[in-house]
Amino acid sequence: MVQAKRYKNKVGLKAVQEIVSAKSYYGADECWVITNNYFTAPAMKLGNINDVLLIDRDELVEWMLEEDKGEGLA
């Protein structure tokens, strides 16, 4: 499952709580939260505890640059 968040401010606990709940409810094997911003420390802690992959703006930009070079995601 992937949840995308386009926020002006850092992504907080609520977004990670949503995906953790959805992961359990739908029986997903893997969950990601992707944002154009960054995550708060509590959101990162909750994500780590629940094996949620958190992709912030730095990693997202890196992925986009790799894709633009034709390298794809590894």
mmCIF file of the N, C-alpha and C atoms, coordinates in Angstrom:
data_MODEL
# 
_entry.id   MODEL 
# 
loop_
_atom_site.group_PDB 
_atom_site.id 
_atom_site.type_symbol 
_atom_site.label_atom_id 
_atom_site.label_alt_id 
_atom_site.label_comp_id 
_atom_site.label_asym_id 
_atom_site.label_entity_id 
_atom_site.label_seq_id 
_atom_site.pdbx_PDB_ins_code 
_atom_site.Cartn_x 
_atom_site.Cartn_y 
_atom_site.Cartn_z 
_atom_site.occupancy 
_atom_site.B_iso_or_equiv 
_atom_site.pdbx_formal_charge 
_atom_site.auth_seq_id 
_atom_site.auth_comp_id 
_atom_site.auth_asym_id 
_atom_site.auth_atom_id 
_atom_site.pdbx_PDB_model_num 
ATOM 1   N N  . MET A 1 1  ? 0.846  -1.166 0.000   1.00 0.00 ? 1  MET A N  1 
ATOM 2   C CA . MET A 1 1  ? 0.000  0.000  0.000   1.00 0.00 ? 1  MET A CA 1 
ATOM 3   C C  . MET A 1 1  ? 0.895  1.234  0.000   1.00 0.00 ? 1  MET A C  1 
ATOM 4   N N  . VAL A 1 2  ? 0.459  2.235  -0.721  1.00 0.00 ? 2  VAL A N  1 
ATOM 5   C CA . VAL A 1 2  ? 1.205  3.489  -0.780  1.00 0.00 ? 2  VAL A CA 1 
ATOM 6   C C  . VAL A 1 2  ? 0.252  4.639  -0.483  1.00 0.00 ? 2  VAL A C  1 
ATOM 7   N N  . GLN A 1 3  ? 0.708  5.528  0.372   1.00 0.00 ? 3  GLN A N  1 
ATOM 8   C CA . GLN A 1 3  ? -0.054 6.733  0.685   1.00 0.00 ? 3  GLN A CA 1 
ATOM 9   C C  . GLN A 1 3  ? 0.831  7.919  0.328   1.00 0.00 ? 3  GLN A C  1 
ATOM 10  N N  . ALA A 1 4  ? 0.314  8.826  -0.483  1.00 0.00 ? 4  ALA A N  1 
ATOM 11  C CA . ALA A 1 4  ? 1.067  10.019 -0.877  1.00 0.00 ? 4  ALA A CA 1 
ATOM 12  C C  . ALA A 1 4  ? 0.502  11.233 -0.146  1.00 0.00 ? 4  ALA A C  1 
ATOM 13  N N  . LYS A 1 5  ? 1.402  12.035 0.406   1.00 0.00 ? 5  LYS A N  1 
ATOM 14  C CA . LYS A 1 5  ? 0.996  13.233 1.142   1.00 0.00 ? 5  LYS A CA 1 
ATOM 15  C C  . LYS A 1 5  ? 1.730  14.442 0.573   1.00 0.00 ? 5  LYS A C  1 
ATOM 16  N N  . ARG A 1 6  ? 0.951  15.402 0.102   1.00 0.00 ? 6  ARG A N  1 
ATOM 17  C CA . ARG A 1 6  ? 1.516  16.664 -0.385  1.00 0.00 ? 6  ARG A CA 1 
ATOM 18  C C  . ARG A 1 6  ? 1.183  17.724 0.658   1.00 0.00 ? 6  ARG A C  1 
ATOM 19  N N  . TYR A 1 7  ? 2.164  18.013 1.497   1.00 0.00 ? 7  TYR A N  1 
ATOM 20  C CA . TYR A 1 7  ? 1.948  18.917 2.632   1.00 0.00 ? 7  TYR A CA 1 
ATOM 21  C C  . TYR A 1 7  ? 2.893  20.112 2.576   1.00 0.00 ? 7  TYR A C  1 
ATOM 22  N N  . LYS A 1 8  ? 2.426  21.225 3.120   1.00 0.00 ? 8  LYS A N  1 
ATOM 23  C CA . LYS A 1 8  ? 3.291  22.395 3.306   1.00 0.00 ? 8  LYS A CA 1 
ATOM 24  C C  . LYS A 1 8  ? 4.189  22.199 4.519   1.00 0.00 ? 8  LYS A C  1 
ATOM 25  N N  . ASN A 1 9  ? 3.685  21.460 5.499   1.00 0.00 ? 9  ASN A N  1 
ATOM 26  C CA . ASN A 1 9  ? 4.431  21.205 6.737   1.00 0.00 ? 9  ASN A CA 1 
ATOM 27  C C  . ASN A 1 9  ? 4.833  19.741 6.804   1.00 0.00 ? 9  ASN A C  1 
ATOM 28  N N  . LYS A 1 10 ? 5.602  19.416 7.809   1.00 0.00 ? 10 LYS A N  1 
ATOM 29  C CA . LYS A 1 10 ? 6.029  18.033 7.987   1.00 0.00 ? 10 LYS A CA 1 
ATOM 30  C C  . LYS A 1 10 ? 4.830  17.106 8.182   1.00 0.00 ? 10 LYS A C  1 
ATOM 31  N N  . VAL A 1 11 ? 4.996  15.867 7.725   1.00 0.00 ? 11 VAL A N  1 
ATOM 32  C CA . VAL A 1 11 ? 3.961  14.855 7.888   1.00 0.00 ? 11 VAL A CA 1 
ATOM 33  C C  . VAL A 1 11 ? 4.058  14.302 9.307   1.00 0.00 ? 11 VAL A C  1 
ATOM 34  N N  . GLY A 1 12 ? 2.928  14.265 9.993   1.00 0.00 ? 12 GLY A N  1 
ATOM 35  C CA . GLY A 1 12 ? 2.901  13.841 11.391  1.00 0.00 ? 12 GLY A CA 1 
ATOM 36  C C  . GLY A 1 12 ? 2.360  12.440 11.596  1.00 0.00 ? 12 GLY A C  1 
ATOM 37  N N  . LEU A 1 13 ? 2.057  12.173 12.837  1.00 0.00 ? 13 LEU A N  1 
ATOM 38  C CA . LEU A 1 13 ? 1.588  10.851 13.262  1.00 0.00 ? 13 LEU A CA 1 
ATOM 39  C C  . LEU A 1 13 ? 0.342  10.367 12.535  1.00 0.00 ? 13 LEU A C  1 
ATOM 40  N N  . LYS A 1 14 ? -0.590 11.269 12.267  1.00 0.00 ? 14 LYS A N  1 
ATOM 41  C CA . LYS A 1 14 ? -1.875 10.862 11.693  1.00 0.00 ? 14 LYS A CA 1 
ATOM 42  C C  . LYS A 1 14 ? -1.701 10.066 10.403  1.00 0.00 ? 14 LYS A C  1 
ATOM 43  N N  . ALA A 1 15 ? -0.847 10.535 9.517   1.00 0.00 ? 15 ALA A N  1 
ATOM 44  C CA . ALA A 1 15 ? -0.640 9.844  8.243   1.00 0.00 ? 15 ALA A CA 1 
ATOM 45  C C  . ALA A 1 15 ? -0.068 8.444  8.457   1.00 0.00 ? 15 ALA A C  1 
ATOM 46  N N  . VAL A 1 16 ? 0.858  8.320  9.370   1.00 0.00 ? 16 VAL A N  1 
ATOM 47  C CA . VAL A 1 16 ? 1.465  7.009  9.635   1.00 0.00 ? 16 VAL A CA 1 
ATOM 48  C C  . VAL A 1 16 ? 0.461  6.104  10.344  1.00 0.00 ? 16 VAL A C  1 
ATOM 49  N N  . GLN A 1 17 ? -0.324 6.661  11.254  1.00 0.00 ? 17 GLN A N  1 
ATOM 50  C CA . GLN A 1 17 ? -1.372 5.870  11.913  1.00 0.00 ? 17 GLN A CA 1 
ATOM 51  C C  . GLN A 1 17 ? -2.369 5.330  10.894  1.00 0.00 ? 17 GLN A C  1 
ATOM 52  N N  . GLU A 1 18 ? -2.715 6.146  9.904   1.00 0.00 ? 18 GLU A N  1 
ATOM 53  C CA . GLU A 1 18 ? -3.659 5.715  8.869   1.00 0.00 ? 18 GLU A CA 1 
ATOM 54  C C  . GLU A 1 18 ? -3.126 4.509  8.103   1.00 0.00 ? 18 GLU A C  1 
ATOM 55  N N  . ILE A 1 19 ? -1.868 4.573  7.700   1.00 0.00 ? 19 ILE A N  1 
ATOM 56  C CA . ILE A 1 19 ? -1.323 3.476  6.903   1.00 0.00 ? 19 ILE A CA 1 
ATOM 57  C C  . ILE A 1 19 ? -1.093 2.233  7.755   1.00 0.00 ? 19 ILE A C  1 
ATOM 58  N N  . VAL A 1 20 ? -0.737 2.414  9.027   1.00 0.00 ? 20 VAL A N  1 
ATOM 59  C CA . VAL A 1 20 ? -0.577 1.266  9.932   1.00 0.00 ? 20 VAL A CA 1 
ATOM 60  C C  . VAL A 1 20 ? -1.919 0.559  10.104  1.00 0.00 ? 20 VAL A C  1 
ATOM 61  N N  . SER A 1 21 ? -2.978 1.324  10.277  1.00 0.00 ? 21 SER A N  1 
ATOM 62  C CA . SER A 1 21 ? -4.313 0.743  10.406  1.00 0.00 ? 21 SER A CA 1 
ATOM 63  C C  . SER A 1 21 ? -4.731 0.033  9.121   1.00 0.00 ? 21 SER A C  1 
ATOM 64  N N  . ALA A 1 22 ? -4.477 0.668  7.986   1.00 0.00 ? 22 ALA A N  1 
ATOM 65  C CA . ALA A 1 22 ? -4.837 0.073  6.699   1.00 0.00 ? 22 ALA A CA 1 
ATOM 66  C C  . ALA A 1 22 ? -4.032 -1.195 6.446   1.00 0.00 ? 22 ALA A C  1 
ATOM 67  N N  . LYS A 1 23 ? -2.772 -1.193 6.841   1.00 0.00 ? 23 LYS A N  1 
ATOM 68  C CA . LYS A 1 23 ? -1.911 -2.370 6.665   1.00 0.00 ? 23 LYS A CA 1 
ATOM 69  C C  . LYS A 1 23 ? -2.513 -3.572 7.381   1.00 0.00 ? 23 LYS A C  1 
ATOM 70  N N  . SER A 1 24 ? -2.925 -3.351 8.597   1.00 0.00 ? 24 SER A N  1 
ATOM 71  C CA . SER A 1 24 ? -3.524 -4.415 9.394   1.00 0.00 ? 24 SER A CA 1 
ATOM 72  C C  . SER A 1 24 ? -4.893 -4.814 8.838   1.00 0.00 ? 24 SER A C  1 
ATOM 73  N N  . TYR A 1 25 ? -5.710 -3.833 8.525   1.00 0.00 ? 25 TYR A N  1 
ATOM 74  C CA . TYR A 1 25 ? -7.079 -4.090 8.061   1.00 0.00 ? 25 TYR A CA 1 
ATOM 75  C C  . TYR A 1 25 ? -7.090 -4.873 6.750   1.00 0.00 ? 25 TYR A C  1 
ATOM 76  N N  . TYR A 1 26 ? -6.253 -4.459 5.806   1.00 0.00 ? 26 TYR A N  1 
ATOM 77  C CA . TYR A 1 26 ? -6.245 -5.089 4.485   1.00 0.00 ? 26 TYR A CA 1 
ATOM 78  C C  . TYR A 1 26 ? -5.239 -6.234 4.360   1.00 0.00 ? 26 TYR A C  1 
ATOM 79  N N  . GLY A 1 27 ? -4.446 -6.451 5.398   1.00 0.00 ? 27 GLY A N  1 
ATOM 80  C CA . GLY A 1 27 ? -3.462 -7.524 5.375   1.00 0.00 ? 27 GLY A CA 1 
ATOM 81  C C  . GLY A 1 27 ? -2.341 -7.293 4.371   1.00 0.00 ? 27 GLY A C  1 
ATOM 82  N N  . ALA A 1 28 ? -1.943 -6.039 4.219   1.00 0.00 ? 28 ALA A N  1 
ATOM 83  C CA . ALA A 1 28 ? -0.883 -5.690 3.266   1.00 0.00 ? 28 ALA A CA 1 
ATOM 84  C C  . ALA A 1 28 ? 0.469  -6.185 3.761   1.00 0.00 ? 28 ALA A C  1 
ATOM 85  N N  . ASP A 1 29 ? 1.303  -6.566 2.837   1.00 0.00 ? 29 ASP A N  1 
ATOM 86  C CA . ASP A 1 29 ? 2.651  -7.020 3.170   1.00 0.00 ? 29 ASP A CA 1 
ATOM 87  C C  . ASP A 1 29 ? 3.607  -5.858 3.382   1.00 0.00 ? 29 ASP A C  1 
ATOM 88  N N  . GLU A 1 30 ? 3.364  -4.756 2.666   1.00 0.00 ? 30 GLU A N  1 
ATOM 89  C CA . GLU A 1 30 ? 4.290  -3.639 2.694   1.00 0.00 ? 30 GLU A CA 1 
ATOM 90  C C  . GLU A 1 30 ? 3.512  -2.333 2.600   1.00 0.00 ? 30 GLU A C  1 
ATOM 91  N N  . CYS A 1 31 ? 3.980  -1.315 3.310   1.00 0.00 ? 31 CYS A N  1 
ATOM 92  C CA . CYS A 1 31 ? 3.323  -0.008 3.282   1.00 0.00 ? 31 CYS A CA 1 
ATOM 93  C C  . CYS A 1 31 ? 4.363  1.099  3.188   1.00 0.00 ? 31 CYS A C  1 
ATOM 94  N N  . TRP A 1 32 ? 4.032  2.098  2.403   1.00 0.00 ? 32 TRP A N  1 
ATOM 95  C CA . TRP A 1 32 ? 4.888  3.273  2.238   1.00 0.00 ? 32 TRP A CA 1 
ATOM 96  C C  . TRP A 1 32 ? 4.058  4.530  2.453   1.00 0.00 ? 32 TRP A C  1 
ATOM 97  N N  . VAL A 1 33 ? 4.722  5.566  2.970   1.00 0.00 ? 33 VAL A N  1 
ATOM 98  C CA . VAL A 1 33 ? 4.169  6.915  2.957   1.00 0.00 ? 33 VAL A CA 1 
ATOM 99  C C  . VAL A 1 33 ? 5.206  7.773  2.240   1.00 0.00 ? 33 VAL A C  1 
ATOM 100 N N  . ILE A 1 34 ? 4.768  8.439  1.184   1.00 0.00 ? 34 ILE A N  1 
ATOM 101 C CA . ILE A 1 34 ? 5.646  9.287  0.380   1.00 0.00 ? 34 ILE A CA 1 
ATOM 102 C C  . ILE A 1 34 ? 5.171  10.723 0.508   1.00 0.00 ? 34 ILE A C  1 
ATOM 103 N N  . THR A 1 35 ? 6.120  11.655 0.688   1.00 0.00 ? 35 THR A N  1 
ATOM 104 C CA . THR A 1 35 ? 5.743  13.057 0.835   1.00 0.00 ? 35 THR A CA 1 
ATOM 105 C C  . THR A 1 35 ? 6.702  13.978 0.095   1.00 0.00 ? 35 THR A C  1 
ATOM 106 N N  . ASN A 1 36 ? 6.204  15.160 -0.226  1.00 0.00 ? 36 ASN A N  1 
ATOM 107 C CA . ASN A 1 36 ? 7.022  16.208 -0.807  1.00 0.00 ? 36 ASN A CA 1 
ATOM 108 C C  . ASN A 1 36 ? 7.728  17.011 0.284   1.00 0.00 ? 36 ASN A C  1 
ATOM 109 N N  . ASN A 1 37 ? 7.522  16.640 1.529   1.00 0.00 ? 37 ASN A N  1 
ATOM 110 C CA . ASN A 1 37 ? 8.106  17.348 2.665   1.00 0.00 ? 37 ASN A CA 1 
ATOM 111 C C  . ASN A 1 37 ? 8.928  16.360 3.479   1.00 0.00 ? 37 ASN A C  1 
ATOM 112 N N  . TYR A 1 38 ? 8.898  16.487 4.782   1.00 0.00 ? 38 TYR A N  1 
ATOM 113 C CA . TYR A 1 38 ? 9.633  15.615 5.688   1.00 0.00 ? 38 TYR A CA 1 
ATOM 114 C C  . TYR A 1 38 ? 8.665  15.056 6.727   1.00 0.00 ? 38 TYR A C  1 
ATOM 115 N N  . PHE A 1 39 ? 9.156  14.186 7.588   1.00 0.00 ? 39 PHE A N  1 
ATOM 116 C CA . PHE A 1 39 ? 8.346  13.576 8.641   1.00 0.00 ? 39 PHE A CA 1 
ATOM 117 C C  . PHE A 1 39 ? 8.768  14.109 10.001  1.00 0.00 ? 39 PHE A C  1 
ATOM 118 N N  . THR A 1 40 ? 7.798  14.225 10.908  1.00 0.00 ? 40 THR A N  1 
ATOM 119 C CA . THR A 1 40 ? 8.129  14.592 12.282  1.00 0.00 ? 40 THR A CA 1 
ATOM 120 C C  . THR A 1 40 ? 8.840  13.404 12.937  1.00 0.00 ? 40 THR A C  1 
ATOM 121 N N  . ALA A 1 41 ? 9.549  13.670 14.015  1.00 0.00 ? 41 ALA A N  1 
ATOM 122 C CA . ALA A 1 41 ? 10.249 12.596 14.733  1.00 0.00 ? 41 ALA A CA 1 
ATOM 123 C C  . ALA A 1 41 ? 9.274  11.523 15.233  1.00 0.00 ? 41 ALA A C  1 
ATOM 124 N N  . PRO A 1 42 ? 8.124  11.890 15.821  1.00 0.00 ? 42 PRO A N  1 
ATOM 125 C CA . PRO A 1 42 ? 7.179  10.854 16.251  1.00 0.00 ? 42 PRO A CA 1 
ATOM 126 C C  . PRO A 1 42 ? 6.655  10.012 15.084  1.00 0.00 ? 42 PRO A C  1 
ATOM 127 N N  . ALA A 1 43 ? 6.434  10.639 13.929  1.00 0.00 ? 43 ALA A N  1 
ATOM 128 C CA . ALA A 1 43 ? 5.970  9.894  12.755  1.00 0.00 ? 43 ALA A CA 1 
ATOM 129 C C  . ALA A 1 43 ? 7.035  8.893  12.311  1.00 0.00 ? 43 ALA A C  1 
ATOM 130 N N  . MET A 1 44 ? 8.299  9.319  12.331  1.00 0.00 ? 44 MET A N  1 
ATOM 131 C CA . MET A 1 44 ? 9.390  8.416  11.953  1.00 0.00 ? 44 MET A CA 1 
ATOM 132 C C  . MET A 1 44 ? 9.508  7.252  12.927  1.00 0.00 ? 44 MET A C  1 
ATOM 133 N N  . LYS A 1 45 ? 9.337  7.540  14.213  1.00 0.00 ? 45 LYS A N  1 
ATOM 134 C CA . LYS A 1 45 ? 9.416  6.480  15.219  1.00 0.00 ? 45 LYS A CA 1 
ATOM 135 C C  . LYS A 1 45 ? 8.302  5.457  15.014  1.00 0.00 ? 45 LYS A C  1 
ATOM 136 N N  . LEU A 1 46 ? 7.070  5.936  14.810  1.00 0.00 ? 46 LEU A N  1 
ATOM 137 C CA . LEU A 1 46 ? 5.939  5.038  14.599  1.00 0.00 ? 46 LEU A CA 1 
ATOM 138 C C  . LEU A 1 46 ? 6.116  4.237  13.307  1.00 0.00 ? 46 LEU A C  1 
ATOM 139 N N  . GLY A 1 47 ? 6.607  4.883  12.276  1.00 0.00 ? 47 GLY A N  1 
ATOM 140 C CA . GLY A 1 47 ? 6.858  4.189  11.019  1.00 0.00 ? 47 GLY A CA 1 
ATOM 141 C C  . GLY A 1 47 ? 7.881  3.085  11.175  1.00 0.00 ? 47 GLY A C  1 
ATOM 142 N N  . ASN A 1 48 ? 8.960  3.378  11.877  1.00 0.00 ? 48 ASN A N  1 
ATOM 143 C CA . ASN A 1 48 ? 10.010 2.379  12.090  1.00 0.00 ? 48 ASN A CA 1 
ATOM 144 C C  . ASN A 1 48 ? 9.506  1.192  12.905  1.00 0.00 ? 48 ASN A C  1 
ATOM 145 N N  . ILE A 1 49 ? 8.753  1.457  13.942  1.00 0.00 ? 49 ILE A N  1 
ATOM 146 C CA . ILE A 1 49 ? 8.222  0.399  14.807  1.00 0.00 ? 49 ILE A CA 1 
ATOM 147 C C  . ILE A 1 49 ? 7.300  -0.532 14.023  1.00 0.00 ? 49 ILE A C  1 
ATOM 148 N N  . ASN A 1 50 ? 6.573  0.031  13.042  1.00 0.00 ? 50 ASN A N  1 
ATOM 149 C CA . ASN A 1 50 ? 5.571  -0.738 12.291  1.00 0.00 ? 50 ASN A CA 1 
ATOM 150 C C  . ASN A 1 50 ? 6.023  -1.119 10.881  1.00 0.00 ? 50 ASN A C  1 
ATOM 151 N N  . ASP A 1 51 ? 7.310  -1.014 10.619  1.00 0.00 ? 51 ASP A N  1 
ATOM 152 C CA . ASP A 1 51 ? 7.869  -1.392 9.310   1.00 0.00 ? 51 ASP A CA 1 
ATOM 153 C C  . ASP A 1 51 ? 7.191  -0.678 8.145   1.00 0.00 ? 51 ASP A C  1 
ATOM 154 N N  . VAL A 1 52 ? 6.956  0.613  8.313   1.00 0.00 ? 52 VAL A N  1 
ATOM 155 C CA . VAL A 1 52 ? 6.400  1.436  7.244   1.00 0.00 ? 52 VAL A CA 1 
ATOM 156 C C  . VAL A 1 52 ? 7.565  2.194  6.607   1.00 0.00 ? 52 VAL A C  1 
ATOM 157 N N  . LEU A 1 53 ? 7.706  2.093  5.301   1.00 0.00 ? 53 LEU A N  1 
ATOM 158 C CA . LEU A 1 53 ? 8.756  2.803  4.591   1.00 0.00 ? 53 LEU A CA 1 
ATOM 159 C C  . LEU A 1 53 ? 8.333  4.249  4.421   1.00 0.00 ? 53 LEU A C  1 
ATOM 160 N N  . LEU A 1 54 ? 9.123  5.160  4.940   1.00 0.00 ? 54 LEU A N  1 
ATOM 161 C CA . LEU A 1 54 ? 8.823  6.586  4.865   1.00 0.00 ? 54 LEU A CA 1 
ATOM 162 C C  . LEU A 1 54 ? 9.772  7.228  3.860   1.00 0.00 ? 54 LEU A C  1 
ATOM 163 N N  . ILE A 1 55 ? 9.204  7.779  2.805   1.00 0.00 ? 55 ILE A N  1 
ATOM 164 C CA . ILE A 1 55 ? 9.983  8.409  1.738   1.00 0.00 ? 55 ILE A CA 1 
ATOM 165 C C  . ILE A 1 55 ? 9.763  9.914  1.821   1.00 0.00 ? 55 ILE A C  1 
ATOM 166 N N  . ASP A 1 56 ? 10.820 10.652 2.191   1.00 0.00 ? 56 ASP A N  1 
ATOM 167 C CA . ASP A 1 56 ? 10.696 12.107 2.303   1.00 0.00 ? 56 ASP A CA 1 
ATOM 168 C C  . ASP A 1 56 ? 11.131 12.776 1.002   1.00 0.00 ? 56 ASP A C  1 
ATOM 169 N N  . ARG A 1 57 ? 11.100 14.102 0.994   1.00 0.00 ? 57 ARG A N  1 
ATOM 170 C CA . ARG A 1 57 ? 11.383 14.848 -0.233  1.00 0.00 ? 57 ARG A CA 1 
ATOM 171 C C  . ARG A 1 57 ? 12.770 14.578 -0.786  1.00 0.00 ? 57 ARG A C  1 
ATOM 172 N N  . ASP A 1 58 ? 13.759 14.393 0.073   1.00 0.00 ? 58 ASP A N  1 
ATOM 173 C CA . ASP A 1 58 ? 15.120 14.152 -0.403  1.00 0.00 ? 58 ASP A CA 1 
ATOM 174 C C  . ASP A 1 58 ? 15.197 12.844 -1.190  1.00 0.00 ? 58 ASP A C  1 
ATOM 175 N N  . GLU A 1 59 ? 14.611 11.789 -0.640  1.00 0.00 ? 59 GLU A N  1 
ATOM 176 C CA . GLU A 1 59 ? 14.633 10.497 -1.319  1.00 0.00 ? 59 GLU A CA 1 
ATOM 177 C C  . GLU A 1 59 ? 13.758 10.530 -2.573  1.00 0.00 ? 59 GLU A C  1 
ATOM 178 N N  . LEU A 1 60 ? 12.639 11.230 -2.508  1.00 0.00 ? 60 LEU A N  1 
ATOM 179 C CA . LEU A 1 60 ? 11.755 11.350 -3.658  1.00 0.00 ? 60 LEU A CA 1 
ATOM 180 C C  . LEU A 1 60 ? 12.472 12.059 -4.810  1.00 0.00 ? 60 LEU A C  1 
ATOM 181 N N  . VAL A 1 61 ? 13.166 13.148 -4.510  1.00 0.00 ? 61 VAL A N  1 
ATOM 182 C CA . VAL A 1 61 ? 13.919 13.874 -5.536  1.00 0.00 ? 61 VAL A CA 1 
ATOM 183 C C  . VAL A 1 61 ? 15.016 12.983 -6.108  1.00 0.00 ? 61 VAL A C  1 
ATOM 184 N N  . GLU A 1 62 ? 15.693 12.240 -5.245  1.00 0.00 ? 62 GLU A N  1 
ATOM 185 C CA . GLU A 1 62 ? 16.739 11.320 -5.698  1.00 0.00 ? 62 GLU A CA 1 
ATOM 186 C C  . GLU A 1 62 ? 16.157 10.295 -6.682  1.00 0.00 ? 62 GLU A C  1 
ATOM 187 N N  . TRP A 1 63 ? 15.002 9.729  -6.347  1.00 0.00 ? 63 TRP A N  1 
ATOM 188 C CA . TRP A 1 63 ? 14.332 8.770  -7.234  1.00 0.00 ? 63 TRP A CA 1 
ATOM 189 C C  . TRP A 1 63 ? 14.002 9.410  -8.578  1.00 0.00 ? 63 TRP A C  1 
ATOM 190 N N  . MET A 1 64 ? 13.500 10.631 -8.534  1.00 0.00 ? 64 MET A N  1 
ATOM 191 C CA . MET A 1 64 ? 13.123 11.319 -9.761  1.00 0.00 ? 64 MET A CA 1 
ATOM 192 C C  . MET A 1 64 ? 14.345 11.575 -10.643 1.00 0.00 ? 64 MET A C  1 
ATOM 193 N N  . LEU A 1 65 ? 15.452 11.963 -10.034 1.00 0.00 ? 65 LEU A N  1 
ATOM 194 C CA . LEU A 1 65 ? 16.673 12.202 -10.794 1.00 0.00 ? 65 LEU A CA 1 
ATOM 195 C C  . LEU A 1 65 ? 17.212 10.899 -11.381 1.00 0.00 ? 65 LEU A C  1 
ATOM 196 N N  . GLU A 1 66 ? 17.156 9.809  -10.634 1.00 0.00 ? 66 GLU A N  1 
ATOM 197 C CA . GLU A 1 66 ? 17.581 8.521  -11.143 1.00 0.00 ? 66 GLU A CA 1 
ATOM 198 C C  . GLU A 1 66 ? 16.722 8.097  -12.325 1.00 0.00 ? 66 GLU A C  1 
ATOM 199 N N  . GLU A 1 67 ? 15.427 8.287  -12.202 1.00 0.00 ? 67 GLU A N  1 
ATOM 200 C CA . GLU A 1 67 ? 14.498 7.923  -13.275 1.00 0.00 ? 67 GLU A CA 1 
ATOM 201 C C  . GLU A 1 67 ? 14.768 8.766  -14.518 1.00 0.00 ? 67 GLU A C  1 
ATOM 202 N N  . ASP A 1 68 ? 15.071 10.043 -14.310 1.00 0.00 ? 68 ASP A N  1 
ATOM 203 C CA . ASP A 1 68 ? 15.353 10.941 -15.421 1.00 0.00 ? 68 ASP A CA 1 
ATOM 204 C C  . ASP A 1 68 ? 16.617 10.511 -16.170 1.00 0.00 ? 68 ASP A C  1 
ATOM 205 N N  . LYS A 1 69 ? 17.577 9.931  -15.449 1.00 0.00 ? 69 LYS A N  1 
ATOM 206 C CA . LYS A 1 69 ? 18.811 9.439  -16.051 1.00 0.00 ? 69 LYS A CA 1 
ATOM 207 C C  . LYS A 1 69 ? 18.622 8.079  -16.699 1.00 0.00 ? 69 LYS A C  1 
ATOM 208 N N  . GLY A 1 70 ? 17.437 7.488  -16.503 1.00 0.00 ? 70 GLY A N  1 
ATOM 209 C CA . GLY A 1 70 ? 17.162 6.177  -17.069 1.00 0.00 ? 70 GLY A CA 1 
ATOM 210 C C  . GLY A 1 70 ? 17.672 5.033  -16.228 1.00 0.00 ? 70 GLY A C  1 
ATOM 211 N N  . GLU A 1 71 ? 18.044 5.340  -14.981 1.00 0.00 ? 71 GLU A N  1 
ATOM 212 C CA . GLU A 1 71 ? 18.584 4.294  -14.097 1.00 0.00 ? 71 GLU A CA 1 
ATOM 213 C C  . GLU A 1 71 ? 17.483 3.477  -13.443 1.00 0.00 ? 71 GLU A C  1 
ATOM 214 N N  . GLY A 1 72 ? 16.295 4.030  -13.301 1.00 0.00 ? 72 GLY A N  1 
ATOM 215 C CA . GLY A 1 72 ? 15.196 3.314  -12.651 1.00 0.00 ? 72 GLY A CA 1 
ATOM 216 C C  . GLY A 1 72 ? 15.422 3.162  -11.170 1.00 0.00 ? 72 GLY A C  1 
ATOM 217 N N  . LEU A 1 73 ? 14.455 2.575  -10.487 1.00 0.00 ? 73 LEU A N  1 
ATOM 218 C CA . LEU A 1 73 ? 14.537 2.350  -9.049  1.00 0.00 ? 73 LEU A CA 1 
ATOM 219 C C  . LEU A 1 73 ? 15.196 1.005  -8.792  1.00 0.00 ? 73 LEU A C  1 
ATOM 220 N N  . ALA A 1 74 ? 16.117 1.005  -7.882  1.00 0.00 ? 74 ALA A N  1 
ATOM 221 C CA . ALA A 1 74 ? 16.806 -0.257 -7.548  1.00 0.00 ? 74 ALA A CA 1 
ATOM 222 C C  . ALA A 1 74 ? 16.300 -0.811 -6.257  1.00 0.00 ? 74 ALA A C  1 
# 
